Amino acid sequence: MLVIVSPSVFFISRIILFFIATMFIFKAMQAIDIARIFRKNSADQIRFLFMAISVILGYLFVDAIVSLFENLNNLF
């Protein structure tokens, strides 16, 4: 099977895009106001929750995008 791009390129791009996507998702989630759900002075818990959700969503987003390009690469 002929591939256009080496598989190592997808592995490296997956790592780099993970950190970039996680940072953007974390910044976007800070615009959500959920302080009324938590107690007062619980900024650390909110920040931890945002970080955990950002890592999960960042991985899922990057995995979907890079997997799509890997499948397109294998198709040709």
N, CA, C and O atoms as CSV, one atom per row, in Angstrom:
chain,resi,resn,atom,element,x,y,z
A,1,MET,N,N,0.845,-1.178,0.000
A,1,MET,CA,C,0.000,0.000,0.000
A,1,MET,C,C,0.894,1.246,0.000
A,1,MET,O,O,1.865,1.322,0.752
A,2,LEU,N,N,0.568,2.179,-0.815
A,2,LEU,CA,C,1.314,3.417,-0.936
A,2,LEU,C,C,0.739,4.459,0.011
A,2,LEU,O,O,-0.461,4.736,-0.008
A,3,VAL,N,N,1.599,5.029,0.834
A,3,VAL,CA,C,1.162,6.112,1.718
A,3,VAL,C,C,1.899,7.377,1.326
A,3,VAL,O,O,3.058,7.335,0.913
A,4,ILE,N,N,1.221,8.493,1.458
A,4,ILE,CA,C,1.803,9.769,1.047
A,4,ILE,C,C,2.706,10.331,2.139
A,4,ILE,O,O,3.789,10.845,1.855
A,5,VAL,N,N,2.255,10.231,3.394
A,5,VAL,CA,C,2.987,10.798,4.522
A,5,VAL,C,C,3.351,9.668,5.474
A,5,VAL,O,O,2.582,8.724,5.662
A,6,SER,N,N,4.528,9.777,6.068
A,6,SER,CA,C,4.992,8.770,7.020
A,6,SER,C,C,4.114,8.769,8.282
A,6,SER,O,O,3.650,9.825,8.712
A,7,PRO,N,N,3.886,7.593,8.871
A,7,PRO,CA,C,3.062,7.538,10.099
A,7,PRO,C,C,3.654,8.299,11.281
A,7,PRO,O,O,2.917,8.707,12.178
A,8,SER,N,N,4.962,8.495,11.296
A,8,SER,CA,C,5.573,9.232,12.403
A,8,SER,C,C,5.154,10.703,12.401
A,8,SER,O,O,5.140,11.349,13.449
A,9,VAL,N,N,4.816,11.227,11.231
A,9,VAL,CA,C,4.345,12.613,11.146
A,9,VAL,C,C,3.026,12.767,11.890
A,9,VAL,O,O,2.795,13.776,12.556
A,10,PHE,N,N,2.164,11.762,11.775
A,10,PHE,CA,C,0.882,11.819,12.465
A,10,PHE,C,C,1.065,11.707,13.980
A,10,PHE,O,O,0.341,12.346,14.743
A,11,PHE,N,N,2.018,10.906,14.409
A,11,PHE,CA,C,2.284,10.767,15.843
A,11,PHE,C,C,2.789,12.088,16.430
A,11,PHE,O,O,2.336,12.514,17.492
A,12,ILE,N,N,3.714,12.722,15.745
A,12,ILE,CA,C,4.262,13.998,16.217
A,12,ILE,C,C,3.195,15.088,16.186
A,12,ILE,O,O,3.095,15.884,17.120
A,13,SER,N,N,2.405,15.129,15.125
A,13,SER,CA,C,1.354,16.146,15.043
A,13,SER,C,C,0.281,15.915,16.095
A,13,SER,O,O,-0.317,16.873,16.585
A,14,ARG,N,N,0.026,14.660,16.450
A,14,ARG,CA,C,-0.946,14.362,17.506
A,14,ARG,C,C,-0.489,14.944,18.847
A,14,ARG,O,O,-1.299,15.491,19.595
A,15,ILE,N,N,0.793,14.826,19.145
A,15,ILE,CA,C,1.326,15.354,20.408
A,15,ILE,C,C,1.278,16.879,20.421
A,15,ILE,O,O,0.818,17.482,21.391
A,16,ILE,N,N,1.748,17.495,19.353
A,16,ILE,CA,C,1.787,18.963,19.301
A,16,ILE,C,C,0.381,19.552,19.323
A,16,ILE,O,O,0.112,20.497,20.064
A,17,LEU,N,N,-0.505,19.000,18.519
A,17,LEU,CA,C,-1.878,19.515,18.471
A,17,LEU,C,C,-2.632,19.280,19.768
A,17,LEU,O,O,-3.536,20.046,20.100
A,18,PHE,N,N,-2.277,18.231,20.509
A,18,PHE,CA,C,-2.925,17.986,21.795
A,18,PHE,C,C,-2.716,19.152,22.748
A,18,PHE,O,O,-3.665,19.619,23.378
A,19,PHE,N,N,-1.477,19.623,22.856
A,19,PHE,CA,C,-1.194,20.720,23.781
A,19,PHE,C,C,-1.830,22.030,23.296
A,19,PHE,O,O,-2.317,22.821,24.105
A,20,ILE,N,N,-1.825,22.251,22.005
A,20,ILE,CA,C,-2.436,23.466,21.469
A,20,ILE,C,C,-3.944,23.452,21.670
A,20,ILE,O,O,-4.521,24.446,22.110
A,21,ALA,N,N,-4.581,22.341,21.353
A,21,ALA,CA,C,-6.035,22.240,21.503
A,21,ALA,C,C,-6.446,22.325,22.966
A,21,ALA,O,O,-7.455,22.953,23.290
A,22,THR,N,N,-5.679,21.703,23.850
A,22,THR,CA,C,-6.002,21.754,25.273
A,22,THR,C,C,-5.931,23.182,25.796
A,22,THR,O,O,-6.769,23.596,26.596
A,23,MET,N,N,-4.933,23.933,25.346
A,23,MET,CA,C,-4.806,25.315,25.787
A,23,MET,C,C,-5.997,26.154,25.311
A,23,MET,O,O,-6.556,26.933,26.082
A,24,PHE,N,N,-6.383,25.993,24.042
A,24,PHE,CA,C,-7.511,26.762,23.521
A,24,PHE,C,C,-8.831,26.363,24.186
A,24,PHE,O,O,-9.670,27.221,24.464
A,25,ILE,N,N,-9.011,25.096,24.435
A,25,ILE,CA,C,-10.239,24.651,25.093
A,25,ILE,C,C,-10.296,25.174,26.525
A,25,ILE,O,O,-11.361,25.571,26.998
A,26,PHE,N,N,-9.160,25.176,27.217
A,26,PHE,CA,C,-9.125,25.698,28.586
A,26,PHE,C,C,-9.480,27.185,28.605
A,26,PHE,O,O,-10.255,27.632,29.451
A,27,LYS,N,N,-8.914,27.942,27.678
A,27,LYS,CA,C,-9.234,29.374,27.600
A,27,LYS,C,C,-10.706,29.601,27.264
A,27,LYS,O,O,-11.334,30.511,27.805
A,28,ALA,N,N,-11.250,28.785,26.382
A,28,ALA,CA,C,-12.660,28.929,26.017
A,28,ALA,C,C,-13.574,28.549,27.178
A,28,ALA,O,O,-14.630,29.157,27.356
A,29,MET,N,N,-13.186,27.569,27.955
A,29,MET,CA,C,-14.024,27.146,29.076
A,29,MET,C,C,-14.032,28.159,30.211
A,29,MET,O,O,-14.962,28.179,31.017
A,30,GLN,N,N,-13.011,28.993,30.281
A,30,GLN,CA,C,-12.979,30.020,31.322
A,30,GLN,C,C,-14.064,31.069,31.109
A,30,GLN,O,O,-14.391,31.816,32.030
A,31,ALA,N,N,-14.619,31.132,29.914
A,31,ALA,CA,C,-15.701,32.081,29.641
A,31,ALA,C,C,-17.028,31.596,30.220
A,31,ALA,O,O,-17.977,32.371,30.338
A,32,ILE,N,N,-17.094,30.321,30.580
A,32,ILE,CA,C,-18.319,29.777,31.159
A,32,ILE,C,C,-18.375,30.138,32.637
A,32,ILE,O,O,-17.405,29.931,33.367
A,33,ASP,N,N,-19.492,30.668,33.073
A,33,ASP,CA,C,-19.636,31.070,34.470
A,33,ASP,C,C,-20.389,29.976,35.236
A,33,ASP,O,O,-21.615,29.885,35.177
A,34,ILE,N,N,-19.628,29.158,35.949
A,34,ILE,CA,C,-20.256,28.123,36.761
A,34,ILE,C,C,-20.001,28.359,38.243
A,34,ILE,O,O,-20.153,27.446,39.055
A,35,ALA,N,N,-19.618,29.569,38.593
A,35,ALA,CA,C,-19.317,29.888,39.990
A,35,ALA,C,C,-20.551,29.761,40.880
A,35,ALA,O,O,-20.421,29.508,42.077
A,36,ARG,N,N,-21.718,29.930,40.325
A,36,ARG,CA,C,-22.923,29.850,41.151
A,36,ARG,C,C,-23.231,28.414,41.564
A,36,ARG,O,O,-23.990,28.197,42.509
A,37,ILE,N,N,-22.658,27.435,40.875
A,37,ILE,CA,C,-22.860,26.038,41.241
A,37,ILE,C,C,-21.987,25.653,42.428
A,37,ILE,O,O,-22.390,24.844,43.262
A,38,PHE,N,N,-20.785,26.236,42.503
A,38,PHE,CA,C,-19.842,25.905,43.560
A,38,PHE,C,C,-19.979,26.863,44.736
A,38,PHE,O,O,-20.642,27.896,44.643
A,39,ARG,N,N,-19.350,26.505,45.827
A,39,ARG,CA,C,-19.330,27.374,47.002
A,39,ARG,C,C,-18.396,28.551,46.754
A,39,ARG,O,O,-17.609,28.550,45.807
A,40,LYS,N,N,-18.496,29.551,47.618
A,40,LYS,CA,C,-17.585,30.688,47.516
A,40,LYS,C,C,-16.160,30.231,47.838
A,40,LYS,O,O,-15.953,29.274,48.583
A,41,ASN,N,N,-15.200,30.928,47.267
A,41,ASN,CA,C,-13.774,30.641,47.439
A,41,ASN,C,C,-13.405,29.233,46.968
A,41,ASN,O,O,-12.556,28.580,47.576
A,42,SER,N,N,-14.014,28.778,45.926
A,42,SER,CA,C,-13.682,27.450,45.390
A,42,SER,C,C,-13.090,27.569,43.984
A,42,SER,O,O,-13.379,26.753,43.109
A,43,ALA,N,N,-12.278,28.569,43.784
A,43,ALA,CA,C,-11.677,28.794,42.469
A,43,ALA,C,C,-10.737,27.663,42.082
A,43,ALA,O,O,-10.627,27.326,40.903
A,44,ASP,N,N,-10.055,27.071,43.067
A,44,ASP,CA,C,-9.144,25.974,42.757
A,44,ASP,C,C,-9.891,24.748,42.231
A,44,ASP,O,O,-9.421,24.083,41.309
A,45,GLN,N,N,-11.045,24.451,42.811
A,45,GLN,CA,C,-11.824,23.310,42.343
A,45,GLN,C,C,-12.360,23.545,40.933
A,45,GLN,O,O,-12.386,22.626,40.115
A,46,ILE,N,N,-12.783,24.765,40.654
A,46,ILE,CA,C,-13.279,25.098,39.314
A,46,ILE,C,C,-12.143,25.007,38.297
A,46,ILE,O,O,-12.331,24.485,37.198
A,47,ARG,N,N,-10.983,25.507,38.656
A,47,ARG,CA,C,-9.833,25.461,37.754
A,47,ARG,C,C,-9.417,24.008,37.485
A,47,ARG,O,O,-9.098,23.654,36.350
A,48,PHE,N,N,-9.419,23.176,38.521
A,48,PHE,CA,C,-9.075,21.765,38.339
A,48,PHE,C,C,-10.091,21.069,37.437
A,48,PHE,O,O,-9.722,20.277,36.570
A,49,LEU,N,N,-11.358,21.367,37.645
A,49,LEU,CA,C,-12.405,20.789,36.805
A,49,LEU,C,C,-12.234,21.210,35.354
A,49,LEU,O,O,-12.365,20.385,34.450
A,50,PHE,N,N,-11.946,22.479,35.121
A,50,PHE,CA,C,-11.714,22.968,33.763
A,50,PHE,C,C,-10.495,22.303,33.132
A,50,PHE,O,O,-10.520,21.961,31.950
A,51,MET,N,N,-9.421,22.117,33.916
A,51,MET,CA,C,-8.220,21.479,33.375
A,51,MET,C,C,-8.494,20.031,32.990
A,51,MET,O,O,-8.066,19.578,31.929
A,52,ALA,N,N,-9.207,19.303,33.847
A,52,ALA,CA,C,-9.504,17.898,33.550
A,52,ALA,C,C,-10.379,17.779,32.302
A,52,ALA,O,O,-10.114,16.949,31.432
A,53,ILE,N,N,-11.407,18.597,32.218
A,53,ILE,CA,C,-12.289,18.562,31.056
A,53,ILE,C,C,-11.544,19.006,29.797
A,53,ILE,O,O,-11.779,18.462,28.718
A,54,SER,N,N,-10.655,19.983,29.923
A,54,SER,CA,C,-9.885,20.449,28.765
A,54,SER,C,C,-8.965,19.367,28.225
A,54,SER,O,O,-8.823,19.222,27.011
A,55,VAL,N,N,-8.341,18.609,29.112
A,55,VAL,CA,C,-7.453,17.531,28.668
A,55,VAL,C,C,-8.258,16.452,27.941
A,55,VAL,O,O,-7.837,15.955,26.896
A,56,ILE,N,N,-9.409,16.096,28.496
A,56,ILE,CA,C,-10.240,15.068,27.872
A,56,ILE,C,C,-10.752,15.525,26.511
A,56,ILE,O,O,-10.649,14.791,25.527
A,57,LEU,N,N,-11.303,16.732,26.452
A,57,LEU,CA,C,-11.821,17.243,25.178
A,57,LEU,C,C,-10.708,17.485,24.164
A,57,LEU,O,O,-10.893,17.262,22.968
A,58,GLY,N,N,-9.556,17.940,24.643
A,58,GLY,CA,C,-8.411,18.146,23.745
A,58,GLY,C,C,-7.960,16.847,23.108
A,58,GLY,O,O,-7.673,16.802,21.912
A,59,TYR,N,N,-7.896,15.781,23.913
A,59,TYR,CA,C,-7.508,14.483,23.356
A,59,TYR,C,C,-8.528,13.991,22.334
A,59,TYR,O,O,-8.158,13.534,21.253
A,60,LEU,N,N,-9.803,14.083,22.677
A,60,LEU,CA,C,-10.845,13.598,21.771
A,60,LEU,C,C,-10.857,14.379,20.455
A,60,LEU,O,O,-10.997,13.793,19.382
A,61,PHE,N,N,-10.710,15.697,20.545
A,61,PHE,CA,C,-10.706,16.538,19.354
A,61,PHE,C,C,-9.517,16.216,18.455
A,61,PHE,O,O,-9.681,16.029,17.249
A,62,VAL,N,N,-8.334,16.152,19.031
A,62,VAL,CA,C,-7.130,15.888,18.236
A,62,VAL,C,C,-7.154,14.472,17.676
A,62,VAL,O,O,-6.746,14.249,16.536
A,63,ASP,N,N,-7.623,13.524,18.459
A,63,ASP,CA,C,-7.684,12.151,17.971
A,63,ASP,C,C,-8.624,12.034,16.777
A,63,ASP,O,O,-8.326,11.317,15.822
A,64,ALA,N,N,-9.742,12.727,16.823
A,64,ALA,CA,C,-10.687,12.681,15.709
A,64,ALA,C,C,-10.080,13.303,14.450
A,64,ALA,O,O,-10.191,12.737,13.363
A,65,ILE,N,N,-9.447,14.450,14.593
A,65,ILE,CA,C,-8.879,15.148,13.435
A,65,ILE,C,C,-7.717,14.370,12.830
A,65,ILE,O,O,-7.666,14.174,11.616
A,66,VAL,N,N,-6.782,13.926,13.670
A,66,VAL,CA,C,-5.604,13.228,13.149
A,66,VAL,C,C,-5.993,11.859,12.591
A,66,VAL,O,O,-5.421,11.416,11.595
A,67,SER,N,N,-6.947,11.193,13.210
A,67,SER,CA,C,-7.404,9.908,12.672
A,67,SER,C,C,-8.041,10.084,11.295
A,67,SER,O,O,-7.879,9.237,10.416
A,68,LEU,N,N,-8.758,11.176,11.115
A,68,LEU,CA,C,-9.333,11.460,9.808
A,68,LEU,C,C,-8.245,11.615,8.751
A,68,LEU,O,O,-8.353,11.067,7.654
A,69,PHE,N,N,-7.191,12.367,9.088
A,69,PHE,CA,C,-6.103,12.543,8.130
A,69,PHE,C,C,-5.319,11.246,7.915
A,69,PHE,O,O,-4.839,10.997,6.809
A,70,GLU,N,N,-5.181,10.422,8.949
A,70,GLU,CA,C,-4.521,9.129,8.772
A,70,GLU,C,C,-5.310,8.227,7.824
A,70,GLU,O,O,-4.733,7.549,6.973
A,71,ASN,N,N,-6.613,8.225,7.977
A,71,ASN,CA,C,-7.447,7.415,7.081
A,71,ASN,C,C,-7.402,7.940,5.648
A,71,ASN,O,O,-7.372,7.158,4.697
A,72,LEU,N,N,-7.398,9.256,5.497
A,72,LEU,CA,C,-7.255,9.819,4.147
A,72,LEU,C,C,-5.895,9.482,3.545
A,72,LEU,O,O,-5.786,9.234,2.344
A,73,ASN,N,N,-4.869,9.473,4.372
A,73,ASN,CA,C,-3.528,9.138,3.900
A,73,ASN,C,C,-3.475,7.679,3.454
A,73,ASN,O,O,-2.858,7.367,2.435
A,74,ASN,N,N,-4.108,6.792,4.195
A,74,ASN,CA,C,-4.111,5.374,3.835
A,74,ASN,C,C,-4.996,5.077,2.633
A,74,ASN,O,O,-4.819,4.070,1.948
A,75,LEU,N,N,-5.946,5.966,2.389
A,75,LEU,CA,C,-6.856,5.771,1.272
A,75,LEU,C,C,-6.150,5.933,-0.075
A,75,LEU,O,O,-6.461,5.245,-1.048
A,76,PHE,N,N,-5.195,6.857,-0.104
A,76,PHE,CA,C,-4.487,7.106,-1.360
A,76,PHE,C,C,-3.355,6.156,-1.463
A,76,PHE,O,O,-2.614,6.183,-2.446
